[in-house]
Amino acid sequence: MAVAVPVVRRPGLWPTAVTTLLRLAAPGWWRRSPHLPLPDPRLWAFRMVTAYGRTDAVPAAADVVSYLEWCRGSSSRGAS
């Protein structure tokens, strides 16, 4: 939840955050409870290991905002 607050305070990042969340979501997330686009646990563990060195790491809010800003900038240049 602490990660969501800085994103909520930046409306310009909302579309990027939603797009990113959907890209990370487990396939068929809408068919399984809790019916939320949560990241695939294996993908999330891999991302945390590559970023922080541990599968149980929690990303810092500043890191999430920086990543979303990078994604927004990349997509505006035509990158996917």
N, C-alpha and C positions, 0 to 999 in steps of 0.2 A: 504493500500500500504506500509506503514511503516513496517508492519510485513513481507512483502515479501522480502524486501531488505536483511535482515540478512540471510534468507534462500537461496536467490540467490547467496550470497557470500560463501555458503557452499555446493559445488557440491556433497559432500558425503551424504547430506541429501535429495537431489532431488528425488531419488526413493521412499524414505520414505514419503516425502511430497506429492507426487502424489498419492501413495497408500492411505495415510490418507485422502486426499481430496476426493478420490473416495468412501472411506468407509463412509464419512460424507455426501456425496451428496444425495440429495432428490431422491427417486425412480423415474425413468423415466425422469431424468433431460434433456436428449437429445431430448425429444419430445416437450419441452417447451422453449420458448424464455426466456433468451438469449442463450440457448443451451450450458450452462456452468455447470460443476459439482459443483454447489453451495450447501452449507449445507441446509438441511431441516430447515426452520425457527423455528419450534417447538423444534427440537433437539438442534439447536444452542442456543436458549433461555435457555433451560434446562442446557446445558453445561456452559453457562455464569453465571447462578444463582448458580450452584454448585461450580464453581471456584471462582467467584468474588462477589456473593451476589446480582447481578442485571442482568436483562435481557438485558439491553442496554450497558453492559460493553464491552470494546474493549480489547482483550488480549494484554499484553505487548509483544514486539518482543522477549525479553529474555525468556519469558514463552513459547512461541511457539517453539523456538529453543530447549529449555530444553525438552519439550514434544516430539518433533520429535526425539531427541537423545534417549530418553527413549524408544520410539516406536521401533527405529532401534535396540537398545540393546535387547529389549524383543523379537523381531522377530528373531534375530540371535541365541537366545536360544531355538527356537522352539515354543515359545508361539504365540498365535494368537491375 
